[in-house]
Amino acid sequence: MQFVEAHGAKIPAIGLGTWELSGHGCSRVVEQALRLGYRHIDTAQIYNNERDVGEGIRNSHVRRSDVFVTTKVWTTHFAPSDLLRSAKDSLVKLRLSEVDLLLLHWPNPHVPLEETMGALAHVRDLGIARHIGVSNFTVALLERAVAACPEPLVCNQVEYHPFLDQTRVLAACADHGVALIAYSPIAQGHAKQNEVLTRIGAAHGKSAAQVCLRWLVQQNVAAIPRTSRIERLSQNIDVFDFELTDDEMVEIFSLGSPQGRLVHTPTEPEWD
Ligand SMILES: NC(=O)c1ccc[n+]([C@@H]2O[C@H](COP(=O)([O-])OP(=O)(O)OC[C@H]3O[C@@H](n4cnc5c(N)ncnc54)[C@H](OP(=O)(O)O)[C@@H]3O)[C@@H](O)[C@H]2O)c1
């Protein structure tokens, strides 16, 4: 497994996304993923599956210190006292004494960012989260968050796959030593229909989804693909034994555009 490093955090380059997984199915997939070698699990308060994720981690019998667990605070809990309560509540549900990474899930323009960043840093100081970061932050918001936060931010988790150009966000993350964690890294399954990705994959004996993940890893980006199928769990982590050429990387970059975004919310910021 490779790692993406940022401000002392060692983030396993491939993790398991758990959005829309729940109940016994979720805990089973988490357990199976850890048994297959995954060491990074991504959940969120709003996914309503932190209990199941925690159960999967325990059932795997992988040492807690070997697993990088991320959760996210929902936007309605960004006032300082709410944020602390919410972070503690996530620990209770996960049955963990700390998470490795705690993120603000989306920007919330209705709560002063400076207050929220102070509260997030406080949660880190208390040992509830080993590292802190943000998600769905634009370049301008990331700049403000970094300036307002007394502790380093280790990541900005954003949508990123070959069909979405994230050049500006990548550059801003690099400027601040912030890791980019790619969500929807195989374009919510759409990658598999793409002719370019399929052709490049065939040249390496890999699938289009694996090409997406490899393309991200080669940019020093971490990715958190989600699947509920055991055979795809194995496939999605099997991306460390081949390398895309410079020409293939460039060809995949040419698929990207600002219109390639799949995830939208009514309150989303004005994207870069
Ligand atoms: N911070 C945020 O706001 C945010 C937003 C969205 C997502 N996320 C996180 O990012 C994770 C991943 O994003 P995502 O769930 O939107 O999309 P994704 O991982 O890009 O795609 C998941 C979809 O692709 C299919 N799939 C998985 N592996 C495959 C493979 N090897 N070949 C073909 N199809 C495959 C899955 O179906 P099967 O289950 O049938 O395999 C599922 O329908 C989420 O689970 C969540 O943890 C965060």
The ligand as an ORCA input file, in Angstrom:
! r2SCAN-3c Opt
* xyz 0 1
  N     -17.240     14.267      0.862
  C     -18.313     14.125      0.111
  O     -19.149     15.042     -0.004
  C     -18.537     12.839     -0.630
  C     -19.460     12.802     -1.698
  C     -19.614     11.593     -2.386
  C     -18.883     10.488     -2.009
  N     -18.006     10.535     -0.940
  C     -17.227      9.342     -0.500
  O     -16.558      8.783     -1.634
  C     -16.933      7.419     -1.770
  C     -16.897      6.986     -3.224
  O     -17.708      7.804     -4.029
  P     -19.059      7.282     -4.697
  O     -19.649      6.246     -3.832
  O     -19.872      8.493     -5.004
  O     -18.623      6.740     -6.135
  P     -17.525      5.729     -6.744
  O     -16.725      5.079     -5.697
  O     -16.834      6.499     -7.829
  O     -18.457      4.674     -7.492
  C     -19.258      3.762     -6.803
  C     -20.093      3.009     -7.841
  O     -19.225      2.342     -8.750
  C     -19.483      0.933     -8.750
  N     -18.165      0.261     -8.748
  C     -17.286      0.143     -7.729
  N     -16.171     -0.501     -8.102
  C     -16.332     -0.804     -9.419
  C     -15.532     -1.457    -10.372
  N     -14.328     -1.940    -10.067
  N     -16.014     -1.580    -11.644
  C     -17.224     -1.083    -11.973
  N     -18.043     -0.451    -11.106
  C     -17.604     -0.318     -9.841
  C     -20.263      0.655     -7.489
  O     -21.233     -0.352     -7.708
  P     -21.213     -1.748     -6.892
  O     -21.429     -1.430     -5.441
  O     -22.318     -2.502     -7.534
  O     -19.852     -2.346     -7.145
  C     -20.978      1.988     -7.245
  O     -22.199      2.019     -7.974
  C     -18.325      7.392     -1.124
  O     -18.747      6.078     -0.844
  C     -18.094      8.253      0.090
  O     -17.408      7.517      1.094
  C     -17.806     11.709     -0.269
*
